Amino acid sequence: MSDLQSEVLREWRESAPYWQKHAATIRRMFAPLTDALVQDAGIVEGHSVLDVAGGPGEPSLTIAQIVAPRGSVVCTDALEEMVRAAKHQARVRGITNIEFRQCKADSLPFGDDMFDVAVSRLGVMFFPDVGDGLREMLRVVKPDGRAALAVWGKSQLNPFSYLVTNVVARHVTSVPEGPDAPGAFRFAEPGRLVKLLSDAGAVDVRERVLNFHLQAPISVKQFWELRSQTSGTLREKLGALSEGEARQVQREIEEAVTEFFPNDQMSFPAQMIIVTGTKRD
């Protein structure tokens, strides 16, 4: 494992408790994306679905409810901490047609042709080897089965992210990352993930741009708590500042995002990309 891969896993491992803490809010925020992913993947009752890099349980748990009672879901993640958080959410929500496995995307511990659909929502950007991960997803789906991926669109179209990044950049100097480095906007350029999925062997590969709003009944201060806790990169940058500097960053960010909190409720415009492909029969 490379130093970069180890660093990415470390950040996500330390973030897991916060993702569990904010699970209900995050599920609500990304519900429109989950619905669109399910629609584009053609997931229906009775399907067997694999969720790769499912983190603390979404979209696995929502999909489990859709495919019930005859269908089932396997939720995977590379980190034990995330798998444990996902199991907790399943117990809390009383969802039983789901299993959990700790494994990496590029070495899925499943036989060939097992699932009707394989999905990854906001996970493929962090695969250490994207090509291997996509080939594995296609390997484990049945002939004519589908792989469906959701990623962030361009940063400048997602103020939920860039407003925070812009403020922090005024206070903390960062080394620019390469275009292939793991990160939220790794596949923001239209067509890029389409090519990779096609190269992995998928046919009938399609791309859809999804515009919606990240909405949740939280205040500006609750937004800051969510963002500053769930992002390992942001926590690290804030940790490099003095207490006074960190408070100043918080004040500037809260001021920058205020317009997206009408009636003290969060509503950010967002753009995502959904890419689907079919396994050749």
Helices and strands as residue ranges (DSSP letters): H 3-21, H 23-29, H 31-41, E 48-51, H 60-67, E 72-77, H 80-93, E 98-102, E 115-121, G 124-126, H 130-140, E 141-152, G 155-157, H 159-169, H 192-199, E 202-216, H 220-230, H 232-239, H 243-257, G 258-260, G 262-264, E 266-279
